[in-house]
């Protein structure tokens, strides 16, 4: 059950939000190798500063998954997510951080049960 949370200061239209959600969901499922029906993606709009207080658009992406986050997968996801966010949100790669967290199945609940 991969979960991707995108926090960005970029101004997005409803159409851009939907395009980004769908694009990220498909890429995460493909790269991690899990069915897309279990991928969840959210976008949160928030003020951000970075690089000594510069307030140009910036994005933080948090990726969580039960397994599948090998070094190679993390590299591929970083490139794919940076490309998607850069293209749709108009954020340059130097203003995008990506964080990865492996989650134990017993620490993730879904459908009235634990996943591990």
Order of alpha helices (4+ residues) and beta strands (2+ residues): beta-alpha-beta-beta-alpha-beta-beta-beta
